[in-house]
Amino acid sequence: MTSQKNLGKATQAIHAGEARASSTQKTGMPLLPPIYQNSTFRFATAAECAEAFRDEESGYVYTRWGNPTQEVLEQKLAVLEAGEAALATASGMGAVSTALLTALAEGGHVVAMENLYSATFQILNEELPRFGIETTFVDATDPTQIAHAIRSDTKVLYLESPTNPLLKLVDLQAAAEIAKAHGVISMIDNTFATPCGQQPITFGIDVVVHSMTKYMSGSGAVIAGAIIGQKEFVVRAKEGALRNFGAVISPLNAWLTLHGLTTLPLRFARHSENATRVAAFLEGHPAMAWVRHPSLPSHPQHELAKRQMDAFGGMITLELKGGRAAGEHLVDHLQLCSLAVSLGDVRTLICHPASTTHSHVPAEIRRQTGITDGLVRISIGLEDAEDIIADLGQALEACTP
Ligand SMILES: *Cc1c(COP(=O)(O)O)cnc(C)c1O
């Protein structure tokens, strides 16, 4: 495992964790890690079984406690995110909730970025307050706001970078230093960047969470999540909140995600390259009020992006001059790109938040949080960039005022 840390990302993505996947006694090992589609495991003797209950490292007992397929995935995740250990979960929200429940106790306080993924915001704003846990939301693009919001009872600093959907960035090193200085656990949702876009643990962040539903599995076939961090935290999450609240990944989803990860470095490089080309095209288009992608020099934090990101990712957000009518027109006229929520798929996906995901939010609140009527979010896929540009171009033609 230690030597795997020195390998390139593409090599790590394919080989990390997989060596111990076979238990066959014969020569000729399965090239792909097999799927152990088992809920439970059999023991030869009472002594063996008792030992597995006493020392969990010594054997598998029951899939909610641990499963060989899930473990191969977890070892790959730890290497890719440069963490000590990892935990796979049933969904991204399973990872977010398990990580928060592990780090928090009654009456604790959280400092969180504003404009978080909506379900994460609801956990912090509606669920945790029922247990006496309060959250202060800040504009974490300014590290001094993080420092000002930390109190003596603050337990967690919760971040996203780049954020959804406005692609704001947080200076990870500055944020991690502030958290450390106050004895606060720093946590980041790295779904948009993946470990191929940035490795937050290398900047001093304590815990990384993922929705592996997106780029990590990449297929659009799986709901899955992950937690990566120090071994002590991961073991506490595994033996406590994950096992008892039960957001455990199924062997099939672990296996599908495992194989998705083997091509993550190739896919993420292509997503980033395609998005950089599409963003440049869109920024020159007369229908645009503005276009945001970390690759663009017009991104307010372009210098920070160059400093802390290895690749800029596949998400583009734009504002159409023609407002809501133009946004609806654009998504109605697509021929190649698909109108769908989610992201990180091989296919290009577009959504118009004002008429869909955020339609229940009052217009005034949408405006305050930057979800304007002409805002469109695009998850650039792995098609040829020219074809994505041509499809957007023809759909935009009639939007031009
Ligand atoms: C999708 C998403 C989640 C939630 O993940 P699920 O797999 O749907 O539970 C959390 N954070 C971000 C940034 C996401 O995009």
PDBQT file of the ligand as one rigid body, heavy atoms in Angstrom, charges set to zero:
ROOT
HETATM    1  C1  LIG A 501     -25.087  14.381  -5.745  1.00  0.00    +0.000 C 
HETATM    2  C2  LIG A 501     -24.348  15.075  -4.679  1.00  0.00    +0.000 A 
HETATM    3  C3  LIG A 501     -24.474  14.697  -3.330  1.00  0.00    +0.000 A 
HETATM    4  C4  LIG A 501     -25.444  13.611  -2.896  1.00  0.00    +0.000 C 
HETATM    5  O1  LIG A 501     -25.060  12.382  -3.385  1.00  0.00    +0.000 OA
HETATM    6  P1  LIG A 501     -26.070  11.127  -3.573  1.00  0.00    +0.000 P 
HETATM    7  O2  LIG A 501     -25.163  10.081  -4.134  1.00  0.00    +0.000 OA
HETATM    8  O3  LIG A 501     -27.149  11.581  -4.503  1.00  0.00    +0.000 OA
HETATM    9  O4  LIG A 501     -26.599  10.805  -2.224  1.00  0.00    +0.000 OA
HETATM   10  C5  LIG A 501     -23.729  15.370  -2.387  1.00  0.00    +0.000 A 
HETATM   11  N1  LIG A 501     -22.881  16.366  -2.728  1.00  0.00    +0.000 NA
HETATM   12  C6  LIG A 501     -22.747  16.769  -4.018  1.00  0.00    +0.000 A 
HETATM   13  C7  LIG A 501     -21.803  17.881  -4.327  1.00  0.00    +0.000 C 
HETATM   14  C8  LIG A 501     -23.465  16.138  -5.031  1.00  0.00    +0.000 A 
HETATM   15  O5  LIG A 501     -23.330  16.544  -6.295  1.00  0.00    +0.000 OA
ENDROOT
TORSDOF 0
